[in-house]
Amino acid sequence: MIENLRSFLDVKVAQYNQPGFIANDPVSIPHMFTKKQDIEIMGFWAATLAWGQRVTIINKCKELIALMDGAPYDFIINHEEIDLKKLLHFKHRTFNDIDTLYFISFFRYHYERHESLEDAFIPPNSLKEELNGVVENCLNHFRKYFFSLPDYPHRTKKHVSSPSQKSTCKRLNMFLRWMVRKDDNGVDFGIWNQIKPSDLIMPCDLHVDRVARKLNLITRKQTDWQTAIELTEHLREFDPADPVKYDFALFGLGIEERWGANEIISIL
């Protein structure tokens, strides 16, 4: 049964982990750029705004890019106070202009000191545990660092989660997948090296959670950080080096194929 499931999911990974997947997914936003910093900035922003209909998420990200004159990194580093006025009406669901301006402040602070956003995720002295503990420590460190600027808006904290809050950290884990996973399929970027693909934790969104439970890859009743860990541990049994590649399979089955019980019975 396990071999049947692995073979089935591997087929689905191959189906969705290819360039045709990009256009209708928020990952299309960082794919608009070639500069590493632009990819990081808009990848992070696209992941942050990734709730609701995908077409709306993509359109809002494109609106944000236009407000930054089509060059996010250059805008963030070189903007003057007057340039920020055009951003005062940007909004996506509960993410508003206050949050936008703080994101820009953080990015400027960070990129004036570091070449890559990857450094924001690496704890001091790189004190990281094996497997699950690597990303857990990285995400907890990142949230503290992200809100280390004086007078950060408290309302913005709801947009950046961490395992210490028991969140699944779906959006951040998705962003890390984009930045860390390395293959030749052209969807994920693989431009970061301090976190390994084997360390990554599954982005456990509504669609992934639903399909994974039908496949008995999740038994935990609630959906929280430990649920994402449980799912990842099961997927490591299929591929220890790259468990998060199965995000393509579970997400595709959930949102593209609306997979139901009859299909599950046929393979289990």
N, C-alpha and C positions, 0 to 999 in steps of 0.2 A: 504493500500500500504506500509506504514512504517513497519507494523508488518510482511508483506510478505518479505520485504527486510531484516529486522533483522533476521528472521528465516533462510532465504537463506544464509546470511553471517555467521550466527552461525554454520550452517552445514559445510561451507567452512573452518572456523576456526578449527573445529574438524578434518577436513580432513588433513590440513596441519600442525597443531600444534601438531606434534607427531614425534618420533625419526626418522622415515623414511625421514623426511624433511632435516635432518642435513647434510647428506653426500654430497649433491650437492650445499650446501649453504656456504658462508663464515663463518657462525657460527660454522662450523665444526672445524675451526682453534683453537679457545679457548677450544673447547671440547677435544683437544688433551692433555690437562693438568688437573691436580688436585690441584696444589698449587694456592691459590687465586691470588697472584701477577702475576703469569704466565698467568692465565685466563684474568686478567685485561690488561696486556701489549699486549698480542697477540689479545685479543678482540678489543682493541683500534686500533692496527695496521691493523687488518683485515678489520675493518670498514673504516679506512682511505684509504686503497687501493681498496675499493670496487667500482670500476668502470671498465666497460668492461665485458668480458665474465666471468662467475662465475668460470669456470674451470681454467682460467688463473689466476684469483685472488687467488684461493686456492693454485695453484702451486707456485706462487710468494711468498706467505706467508710461505709455506713449505721451500722454498729456503732460506728465511730470517731466519727461525728457525734453519736450518742447519748451517748457517753462525754464529749463536750464540750458537753453540755446543749443540743444542737441549734443552737448559735451559735458556730462555730469562732473567728471573729475576737474576739468578746467574751471567750470563754474564754481565748484566748491572751494577750490584753492584761491581763485582770483576775484571772486565776487566782492562788490562793495555793498554797503548797507542799502543803497537805493535799489540795487538789483533784486533784493529779497521781496520787494513790494509785489512783484508779479506772482509770488507764491502764496500770497495771503488768502487766496480763495480756493486753494487746492484741498480736495476732500475725497476720501473714499470710505464709506461707511463711518466708523467711529474714528478713523485716522484723519486729522484735520491740519490746519496750517500751523498750529502750535507744535504738533508732532513733527511736521515737515521741517520747520526751522531748527528744531533741536537736532534732528538727524543731520542736517547740514552743518551745524556747529560741531557735532561730534566728529563727523567725517573730516572737517578741516583740522580740528585738533589732532586727530590721529595721523592723517597723511602729512602733516607738517613734521611729524616725528618718525614715521615709518613708511616704507615703500609699499607694503602690502597690508590689506585688512587681515590677512592670516595672523599677523602678530597680535591682533586684538584678542584672539581666541586662545593663545598659548599662555598658560599660567607661568608665573615667575619661576625660574630655575627648572621649568619643564617637569614639575613633579606630577607625573601622570601614572595612573595604574594601568594594568593590562585590560584590554578589551573594553567592557562597558564603562569602566572608570575613566578612560581617556576622554571620551566625549562629554561625560558628565562633568568632569573637572573643567574642561574647556568652556562649556556653556555656562556653568556657574561663574567662572572667572569673567567671561565676556560680559555678562549682565552687570556685574559690579563695576567693571571698567567703563561700560557704555554710559552708566549713570554716575560717573565720578566727576563730571563737570559741575561747577558750582551753580546753584539755582536751576537745576534741571526741572522740567515740569513734571509733577507727580503723575499727571494723567497719562503721560507717555509710557510709563512703566508697564502698562497693560499690553503694550505692543511688542515687548521683548521678554520672552519667558525664560525659565531656567528649570533644571531638574529639582533644585532646592524648593521650588514652589509645587512640586509634584506634577508639573505640566508634562504632557507628551513632547512638547517642544517641536511640534510637527513642522512649522515653517523653518525654524533654524536647522533642523535635521535635513530638511529638503535642500536648503541653501548649502549645507556642508556636503551633501551628495553631489551637487553641481560642481563645487569647487575641488573636491578631493578625488572622486572616482576617475579612474584612468582606463579607457579602452579606446578602440578605434572606430566607434560607432557614431561619434559626432554629436551626441546629445549633451553629456556631461563634459566639463572642461578639463578637469584634472590638473589645475594650475597650482595647487597647494601640495606641499610635501611633508609638513610636520605632523599631520594626522594621516594615518594609513586607511585605505579602503576597508581593511578588516576591522578597524576600530569603530566604523560608522554605526549609527543607530537608525533603525527604520523610521521614516516619517509616517506617523500613525494617524492619518486623517480619517474622516468618516467612512470613505469608500474602502480604504485599505482595512480598517478595523472590521467592517462588516464582512468582507470577503474572507479575511483571516480567521474570523470566528467560525464561519461556515466550514472552513477547512481544518478546524481544530488546531490552528496555529496559535490561538489565544484562548486561554481558559479563564483568565482573571476576569472577575465580574465587572469591575470598574475600568475606565480608560484613563490611565495616568502614565507617569514615567516608567513605572515598573511593568506596565503593559507593553510599552515600546521595547523594553529590555527582553521581556518574555518572547515577543514576536521575533526579535532579532536573533535570540539564542536558538530558536527553532530553525530559522533560515540559515544560520551558520552551519547547521548539520548538513545542509544542501551544498553550501559553498563557503567554507571558512574564510577564504581570502576576500570575498566580495559579496557578503550577505545582502547588502542593500540594493543590489541589482534587481532583486525581486520586487522592489517598489514598482518597477515598470509593469510587472505581471499583475500584481494585486490591484494597483490603481487602474490599469487598463481593463481588467475584469469588472471592476466596480463601476467605473464611470462610462466606459465605452461600450461594454457588452451587457451591462445590467445583469450580471450573472446571478442565477438563482439556484434553488435547492436541487432541481432535476439534473443540472449540469454537474453538480458536486457528486451526487449519487453515482453518476456514470463513471467517475474516475476513482472513487474511494473504495 
